[in-house]
Amino acid sequence: MSLETVVSDEEKAEVLAYADPVADNILQGFDESNYTMYYREFVTSRLGVYVSRDNPVVTERGEYITVTYRAEFEREDGVNLRFVFQKDDESHRLHGLWFNSPMLRS
Protein backbone atom coordinates (compact mmCIF):
# COMPACT_ATOMS: atom_id res chain seq x y z
CA MET A 1 0.00 0.00 0.00
CA SER A 2 1.41 3.37 -0.98
CA LEU A 3 1.59 6.29 1.42
CA GLU A 4 -0.30 9.50 0.84
CA THR A 5 2.01 12.38 -0.12
CA VAL A 6 1.43 16.09 -0.59
CA VAL A 7 1.69 17.06 -4.25
CA SER A 8 3.74 19.90 -5.71
CA ASP A 9 2.29 23.43 -5.79
CA GLU A 10 1.96 23.17 -9.57
CA GLU A 11 -0.04 19.94 -9.41
CA LYS A 12 -2.07 21.34 -6.49
CA ALA A 13 -3.14 24.30 -8.66
CA GLU A 14 -4.14 21.95 -11.50
CA VAL A 15 -6.22 19.76 -9.18
CA LEU A 16 -7.90 22.69 -7.42
CA ALA A 17 -8.96 24.03 -10.84
CA TYR A 18 -11.42 21.11 -11.06
CA ALA A 19 -11.87 20.21 -7.38
CA ASP A 20 -12.96 23.65 -6.15
CA PRO A 21 -15.96 23.87 -8.54
CA VAL A 22 -17.07 20.36 -7.50
CA ALA A 23 -16.82 21.34 -3.83
CA ASP A 24 -18.70 24.60 -4.51
CA ASN A 25 -21.56 22.77 -6.24
CA ILE A 26 -21.93 20.12 -3.55
CA LEU A 27 -21.78 22.61 -0.69
CA GLN A 28 -24.19 25.01 -2.42
CA GLY A 29 -26.53 22.05 -2.84
CA PHE A 30 -26.49 21.50 0.90
CA ASP A 31 -27.43 25.13 1.52
CA GLU A 32 -30.27 24.98 -1.01
CA SER A 33 -31.61 21.66 0.31
CA ASN A 34 -30.93 20.11 -3.09
CA TYR A 35 -29.66 16.74 -1.86
CA THR A 36 -30.94 13.44 -0.58
CA MET A 37 -32.67 13.00 2.78
CA TYR A 38 -29.61 11.15 4.07
CA TYR A 39 -27.35 14.17 3.74
CA ARG A 40 -30.00 16.59 4.96
CA GLU A 41 -30.46 14.51 8.10
CA PHE A 42 -26.84 13.53 8.57
CA VAL A 43 -24.98 16.74 7.80
CA THR A 44 -27.22 19.80 7.73
CA SER A 45 -29.34 18.89 10.74
CA ARG A 46 -26.20 18.46 12.82
CA LEU A 47 -23.88 21.10 11.41
CA GLY A 48 -26.24 23.73 10.04
CA VAL A 49 -25.63 25.40 6.69
CA TYR A 50 -22.25 25.56 5.01
CA VAL A 51 -20.41 28.86 5.58
CA SER A 52 -16.92 28.60 4.09
CA ARG A 53 -13.85 26.46 3.52
CA ASP A 54 -10.13 27.13 3.38
CA ASN A 55 -6.64 25.65 3.55
CA PRO A 56 -6.95 22.95 0.86
CA VAL A 57 -4.37 20.18 1.11
CA VAL A 58 -3.94 18.10 -2.04
CA THR A 59 -2.42 14.64 -1.67
CA GLU A 60 -2.02 11.58 -3.84
CA ARG A 61 -2.11 7.89 -3.04
CA GLY A 62 -1.83 5.32 -5.75
CA GLU A 63 -4.26 6.19 -8.54
CA TYR A 64 -6.22 8.73 -6.47
CA ILE A 65 -5.86 12.42 -5.73
CA THR A 66 -7.48 13.83 -2.59
CA VAL A 67 -8.38 17.38 -1.66
CA THR A 68 -9.02 17.99 2.03
CA TYR A 69 -10.55 21.26 3.16
CA ARG A 70 -11.19 22.69 6.61
CA ALA A 71 -14.78 23.94 6.52
CA GLU A 72 -16.98 26.09 8.67
CA PHE A 73 -20.65 25.29 9.09
CA GLU A 74 -23.28 27.20 11.04
CA ARG A 75 -22.89 25.05 14.18
CA GLU A 76 -19.32 23.79 13.89
CA ASP A 77 -16.01 25.08 12.60
CA GLY A 78 -13.13 22.80 11.64
CA VAL A 79 -15.09 20.16 9.75
CA ASN A 80 -12.78 18.11 7.53
CA LEU A 81 -14.15 17.69 4.00
CA ARG A 82 -12.40 15.13 1.84
CA PHE A 83 -13.00 14.94 -1.93
CA VAL A 84 -11.39 12.05 -3.84
CA PHE A 85 -10.78 11.97 -7.60
CA GLN A 86 -9.10 9.40 -9.83
CA LYS A 87 -5.86 10.82 -11.28
CA ASP A 88 -6.32 9.96 -14.94
CA ASP A 89 -10.08 10.54 -15.11
CA GLU A 90 -10.39 13.57 -17.39
CA SER A 91 -14.08 13.92 -16.50
CA HIS A 92 -12.99 14.70 -12.90
CA ARG A 93 -15.87 12.65 -11.56
CA LEU A 94 -15.99 12.61 -7.79
CA HIS A 95 -15.03 9.15 -6.47
CA GLY A 96 -15.42 9.78 -2.76
CA LEU A 97 -16.71 12.38 -0.32
CA TRP A 98 -16.21 12.34 3.45
CA PHE A 99 -17.24 14.71 6.23
CA ASN A 100 -15.44 14.35 9.56
CA SER A 101 -15.89 16.33 12.76
CA PRO A 102 -16.38 15.78 16.47
CA MET A 103 -20.07 16.70 16.16
CA LEU A 104 -20.64 14.16 13.38
CA ARG A 105 -18.87 11.43 15.36
CA SER A 106 -20.98 12.01 18.49
Secondary structure, 3 states (H helix, E strand, C coil): CCCCEECCHHHHHHHHHHHHHHHHHHHHHHHCCCCCHHHHHHHHHHHCCEEEEEEEEEEEECCEEEEEEEEEECCCEEEEEEEEEECCCCCCCEEEEEEECHHHHC
